[in-house]
């Protein structure tokens, strides 16, 4: 009788599973390899990135834990100790969410003793961030205890849900006022299809009691909505001068090239410095792919612009007369069976 009951329970569980979920084959990004670094990624059966290891100047590891909604709730960062040959836990990050799966709080706790001759005392303190949202799910307020320094960010939006301003404050920044003091402001302008066409940043000047211009970013797009230029200018006391320019080219809605230029005062123009070419496998589309979670280590965060599978990027530096190859980055993928919810 017990075996019969167990069989009924197992059959019912299997039936419920098959009704609510099914498996699909996805292409998971397993590694990113350059001439100076290697990053490796592992995933669970839901496609969540659960482990990242980076070999570069240092060897570091991130372990990720998720809730039932696939929200990241814990991230433990490690460094490889070359003396003891063991992983050392460096910090633990914890996240909480609201019913819309928006991040409510982020808490980062150091897990080791800093060498006080190399690190400031404030780095021994934890970091905490709290977010507030409006009824449309837009984040309106962000308060950070930035390792002992209190910082606040306020956000406003237009009727279309586009972010229009961000104002940054520091607590007691002005020692004469025991209150929040604004110190930085960013304004956003939009064109067609909710695309940002201009971003202006300002810093607060106590002497004039007013905002002083700092940077101006301008963006242009092609007919498909792809960004084709990003230009930054810097405000000086008397003028607004160039800083950098990025130009983009596309094929099949994949970003195939980026040219980076810096402003040259002598030439009074932007002078190209580097070019990056991107190569894609057109047999796989964005919906076929699974990426690692964006993390803070340089070289592993993916700014992915494309509808197909990125397999290689090639960086060239401008020599003054032509481009010389500097580095090749290879992206390696493998097929994995992933559990997804049935519609």
C-alpha positions, 0 to 999 in steps of 0.5 A, a space after each residue: 500500500 505504501 508503494 502505491 501511495 508513493 507512486 501516486 504522489 510521484 505521478 502527481 508531482 511529475 504531472 504538475 511539473 510537466 504542466 507548469 514547466 518544460 525544458 529548452 536548449 539554450 546556448 550559455 556563455 561559458 567563457 571570455 578569453 583575451 590575451 590578458 584575462 580569462 573569465 569562466 561562468 557556470 549556470 544552474 538548470 534555470 539558466 542562472 549564473 551561479 559561479 564566475 571565476 576571473 583570471 587576470 591581474 588577480 584571480 577572483 571568484 563570485 558565487 551567486 544564490 537566487 530565490 524562487 523568482 530567480 532574483 539574485 539574493 546573495 553574492 559572495 566574492 573571493 580572492 585567490 590567496 597565492 600564499 596559502 593557495 585557498 580562496 579568501 572570502 572578501 565580501 558578502 552582498 545580500 539583496 531584497 525585493 518587492 512584489 514586482 521583483 524590484 531591488 529594495 535593499 542591497 547590503 555589502 559586508 566585508 568578510 576579512 580584515 583590511 591591512 590598514 596601511 593599504 586601505 582606509 578605515 571607511 572600507 571596514 564599514 558595510 555598504 547599504 542601499 535602499 530604493 523607493 519606487 512609484 506606482 509605475 515601478 520607477 525608482 524615485 529615491 535611492 539612499 546609500 550608506 557608502 561605507 560611512 558616507 551618506 548619499 541620496 539620489 532622487 529621480 524624476 520621470 515624464 508622463 512616458 516613464 522616461 527618466 528626466 532628472 537625477 539629483 545627487 545629495 550628500 549628508 552634511 556635505 556643507 559642514 555649516 548645514 546638518 542636512 542633505 546638500 545637493 552636489 550633482 545633477 543630471 538631466 535627460 532629453 529624449 527624441 523619437 521612440 524614447 531614445 536619449 538624445 542629450 544628457 547634461 550633468 552639473 555640479 553645485 557651486 557654493 560660491 554662486 549658489 547655482 549649478 555649473 555645467 560639467 559634461 554634455 553627452 549627445 546621441 544619434 541613431 539610425 532608422 532602426 533605433 541603433 545608436 550610431 554616435 555618442 559624443 561627450 563635451 566638457 564645460 570649462 570656465 569659458 567654453 564647452 570643449 570636446 572630450 571623446 566620441 564613439 561611433 558605431 556600425 551595424 549589420 543585421 542589427 548587430 553592432 559590428 564596429 566601434 571607433 573611439 576618438 579623443 578631442 585634440 586641442 591642437 587639431 581642434 577636432 576628434 582624433 581616432 584612437 582605437 577601433 573594435 570589430 565584433 563577429 557574430 554567429 548568425 545561426 543563433 538569436 538573442 532568445 537562444 542565448 544565456 549570459 552571466 550576471 553583470 559583475 563589477 570586474 573589468 573585462 567580464 561585464 558584457 555591453 551586448 549590442 546584437 541580435 545574434 551570438 557574439 563569438 569574437 571581438 578584435 581591438 585595434 589601436 590607431 598608430 597615426 597612419 593605420 590601425 594595429 591589432 592590439 587584442 582578440 577576445 573570444 566568446 565561447 558558448 555551449 548548449 545546456 538544457 534549461 527549465 522554463 515556465 510553460 505559458 
